[in-house]
Amino acid sequence: MDIIMTNNTLHSKAYDIFRYHLDQVYSHKGEGNVYGMSVGYPAAGQFELPMEVLREMMPIQDGHEKPRAGYGWEAGSLPVREAIVEYENLAHEMAYTLKNVCIVAGATYGLNRILEYLYTDERLKNNRNELLVVASSFYRMLGRASSYAKVVSISGREENKFQITMSEILSAITPKTKAVFLLNPSNPTYLYFSNKFLEELVSELSNRGIYLIIDESGDAYVYGHQDEYSYHKMTNKLDNEYVIRIVTASKKYLLAEYRIGYVLASESFIGTKAQGFIKLIGDDLSNPPLAANDAWLAILRHEIMLQKGESCSHEDCDFLEKFTSATRKIAKRREETLSALRKMKHIKNIVVPDANFNLAFSFDTDKPHTDIDIFKKLVDDYDVAIVPGSGLGIDPSLCYFRLTFAIKEGELRNGLDAIKKFTESSYL
């Protein structure tokens, strides 16, 4: 695969393949049982939310309806934004203010609105119309990107676990590049880019007047700290005029269905009700979704207490216990899954993730199979679904896959057994 692919090759093909994978999985589920190891998020009930958070989701408190925000906060709930700013500044030594944050309806919605504003707003228009996407990536969330920009992708190399290098990014930049988009941690490998790399990238791009858009959706359940509830510390150099960060509560707090996240950027980018990103959100939604604000606020307050070394004074508070327990469970599942894969024939290049509840590996075959061929064989004959790497921008001939291990233990075990049987067949 060429390292640089134009709009109608890697971008559109990866999107179409991921959609094809989804259609195949759900059509098979309609016909019978499929071991779903491709969902990308934890199965319901696998990792408990603390009861304190669940209580905060209830609309009634002490027999009365909680206050409702109405349409006034177009940047999102003021108390939640205040807590976001405090948390980000404590955790990552940033210097954000309320003028740097806007709540959005999840990461995909946030990215679409960022691209719309960045590439179509009259005040930001110039002769640059390219979006440089660092692959591998979650191209499904980039499905509408070509409506706003000319999408160009640059792929990290297999020998570097698909992590892009500085020289590769700089060689792909053209006079038309307006923004670079990358995931941190990456997808499907869930490896973090080093803070040194990010600092250098921010410096190189900002000197060229190019925006860096970072989607941090996968930043959840950091490994190496299984005995405590931990996080990945970002460099404070991301607090920069040309950096736009997207953060979501979907994976870390298991709140995907509530579609909540936030965008952190410069004051000039975020804007006000009258102009900028907030105006675009306000014109679109009137107010970012409020469904889980109380729960999210409770979580953020606990995060802040942890950063300060404080503990909750409520006797029935189980926040830290539940999230620490979830981190341990996910770490245990990761080790069990890695151990099982390492014992199988025709499995190679297992990438041990830094975070999250997915991992990547490839099948070793001397036959002319692609990852789509293998995906179909696994679904049709072995009732197991894993995401083909080509749906995330990896060369299909390399036969990489992303597997989600945060599912029911019985289903995980049965799915791994099915993959083992497949590797022992004559197909590979």
Order of alpha helices (4+ residues) and beta strands (2+ residues): beta-alpha-beta-alpha-beta-beta-alpha-beta-alpha-beta-beta-alpha-beta-alpha-beta-beta-beta-alpha-alpha-alpha-alpha-beta-beta-alpha-beta-beta-beta-alpha
